[in-house]
Amino acid sequence: MLLTVHNGPVSEAQIMSGTASQQDTRRVFVSRSRDNGRTWTQARDTTDETKLPNWRWYATGPGHATLLKHGPHAGRIVVPANHSSAPPAGSADVGTEAKYYGGHDLYSDDNGRTWHIGFTDDRTDGVIAANETSMTELPDGRLYFSSRNQGYAAEHRVDGYSFDGGKTLAKPYQVQPGISGTKVEGSVLQTADHRLLVYSGPADPATRARMQLRISTDGGSTWQPGLTLTPNPAGYSDLVQAGPKTLGVLYETGTAGPYESIVFQRVALTDVR
């Protein structure tokens, strides 16, 4: 199953300012495959199920979804996502201001036939403005969400937990001081041996560079630096369990800039720390 987002020949600024047409703004689609991705069904528009009327910008991911395995919501598909909101009536803002970014998730309990909007975190105080959201299921069934912060808080990552399969957050996103780096997407994954929670993202505080794994042994409360995959420029990433004792890391990297190539690197769990 694949959730994708499409817009017409318009810019992000046009969409966030509300000047794009209904057809050209961000719309959400779902496709299904019954042969492991060799062929796909025609994309079905699910925008009415997955996007609130006052949301403008919209993106599923950019990382992966999760099929829950533990607790009363086992079998649920949870998709981390992000959006921007329209300014309130009477505001002088146009909607392109960073404070209007927000995070949310989608979930399906019928294998993707129908979708529901779960939690939303779209405060507009400017301190925390969740953007690109990633998520993983912890061994006790809690969901751990990690998000890029577009707000002016000193740290650029925020996180939170859900105890009900993604329908709500236990409390709004909070700054996560244990993960440093510039404003960028990052990925989180609970490893199969249940001991390590892993984050991937650039660790350089000023620019997109030094792709590094960060590790947590307490479910995301605290984080420590782990293996540096490259000291070079690096951007977005995604984590996958590539084998019982192996992680897979897909990430952007290059020599002169972070977008020259996309690398898939296997890392033994014993080398993550």
N, C-alpha and C positions, 0 to 999 in steps of 0.2 A: 504494500500500500504506500502511496506517495501523495503527500499534500504539497501543493505548489501555489505560488502567488504570481499573478500576471497584472501588468498595467499596460496601457497604450503608450503612444509616443510622447510621454510627458515626463518631467523631471520630478525628483523627490520633493523639491521645494514647491512645485505646482500642486502636488498632491497634498502636502502638509498645509498649504495655504487655502485649500478648498477651491482652487480655480480649475481643477481638472474635472472633466465630465464624469457622470456616473459610470459610463462604459470604460473610460480611460483610467479611472482611479484603480487602486489595488483591489483585486478580486481573488477569491480563494477557490481552488479546485482540488478534487481528489481523483486519483486513478488507482486501479487495482491490477495486480498481476497474479496469474495462477501458475506461472511457469518460471518462478524465481527471477523475474525481471526481464525475460527474453522478449515478451510482448506485454502490452498494457491496454487496458480498456480506454475508451475515449474519456477525456477529462470531464468530470461533472462539476458544475458550479455549485459551491456550498456557501457562498458569501452570506446568504440570509441566515444561516445557522451559526456562522463562525465570526461575524463582524458586527459590532454594535453600530447604530446609525451615526453616532458622533465621532467614530474613529475614522481617521484619514489614511495615514501611512499604515502599512500592515506587512508583517513577514512571519511566516512559520520558520521555526529554526533560528539561525542557520544550521544548527546541528541536527541530531537524530531524535526520533521519538522513542518511547519506551513502552513495552508491553509489561504490565505489572504482574508480579509472580507471587506476592505475599499478601496475606490478610483478606478482608472481605471484598476487596476490589480487584482481586486477581483476575487477569484476562482483560482488564481495561487498558486501552491505548491512551497514553498521555503525550501531547505534543506541546512543547514549550514554544512560545510565540511572543511577538511584540507589536506595538502599534503606536500611533500618536492620536491625540484627542483634539477636537476643535476647541478654541478658546470660548469662555463663557460669553453669553450675550452682553453687549455693551463694552467689551474689552477692547483696548487699543491694539492688542496683540493680533498677529495674523495667523499664528499656528506653526510657524517655522522655528519658533524659539525652542531651545533644547528641553525646557521644563515640561513640554507637552508630550515627550516620549513616555511610554508606559510598557509594562510587562503583563503578560497573561498566559494562560494555557488553554488548550482544548482537550476534551476527552470523549471517548466513544466506548460504550459498553456492548456494542453489537457488531464488532469487527469492522468499524468504519462506515457502516450504512447510514448512521445518523451521528451528529456531532453536537457537543454542548460547550459553551464557554464556561470555564472554571473560575479560578481566582482572577482578579484584576488588581494591579497596583499602578495607579496612574495619578498619584498626588502631583501637585503643580507648585510646590514651594521652591523648586529650583535646587534644593540641596541634594535630593535623591530623585533621579528620573530614570527609572529602569528602562533598558533598551533590549539588546539581544540577549535572550534568555536560554539557559541550558538547564538540564534536569537529570537526575538519576534516582533510582529507588534504593533506599538503604535496607540492610538485612532485616530490620524490625518492621518494615512496611512503610516507614515515613518516606516522603519524597523530599529531596533536597534540591532547591532551586538556586542557581547562581546567575547573576545578571551583570552585564555591562552597565555602568552608571554614567549617564550623560549630565548629571548634576554637578554642582561645584563642591561637593564634599571632597575632602583631601584624598580619599581612596577612590579607586575607580571600579571596585567590585562591590556588589551588594548581594545578600543572600537571604533565604528564608526557608521555612519548612511547611509541609502540608501533612496533616494527620488523617485526611479524609479522601485520599486518592486524587488530589489536585483540585477539588471543588473550591477550597478556600486555603489561604495561608493562615498559620497559627497566629502570626502577627505580621505587620507590613515588613517589607524588605528593610534590612539593616546593613550598615556599612560593614564590610569584612576586611579588617586591617591586616589579616594574615596573607592576603594575596595582593601583591603590589604589581604595578605595571601601568602602561598607558591605557587610554580608552580603546578597547578592542573586544571583539567576541572571544569567548573562551568556552572550553568543554569540560564537563564533569562526568565521571564514571565510577560507580562502585564496582570493584573488582570481584571476580568470581570466587576468590578464596575468602571474601567477606572481611578481610583485615584492613585493606587499604581503600580509601576514597581518593581518587586522582583528579587533578585539574591540569589542563594544558592551556598555555597562553604565553605571549611574550612577557618577559620579566624585566626588560629595560624600562625604567620609570619615565623616560622622556620620548621614546620612539618605538615603533614596532620592530623589535629586534630581540634576539636571545630567547628562542622558543625553549621553554622550561616546563617540566612536570613539577607540580606541587602536590604534597601528600598530606592526608589527614587520617589519623587513627581514632578519632572521636566523632565521626559523623559530620565533619565540616565545622565544628566549633573552633578548632585551631588548625593552622596549616604550617608546614615546614617546606623549605626548598628541597627539590629532588633532582633528578637527572636533567642536565641541560642538553637538548638535542642538537642545537646549533647556536653559535654566537652571532650568526649572520642576521640580516634583516628577516623578519618573519611576521606573519599576520594571523589569519583565522586558522582554526584547527577543529578536529573532531576526534573523539576517542571511541574505540571499539574493543571488546574482548575478542582477540584474534585466536585464542586457544586457551586451554585451562591455565597455563602459566605464562601467557603472552598477551601484551597489549598491542594494539595497532593505533598509530597516530597519523592522521592525514592532516597535512598543514602546508600553508603557503610559505615560500621562502625564496631567497635569491642572494646575489652578491651585491649588486648595486641598489636593489630595492626588494621589498617583500613579496612582490607579485609576479616574479619571473617564472616560477615553476610551482607545481604541487607535488609534494613528496609523501609517500606512504612508508612509514618506518615501523618495524616490529621491535618491541622492547620486552625483554624478559622481566617478569615481575621482580626477580631478585636484583635487577639493575635499576629499578625505579628510584630507590632511595639514594 
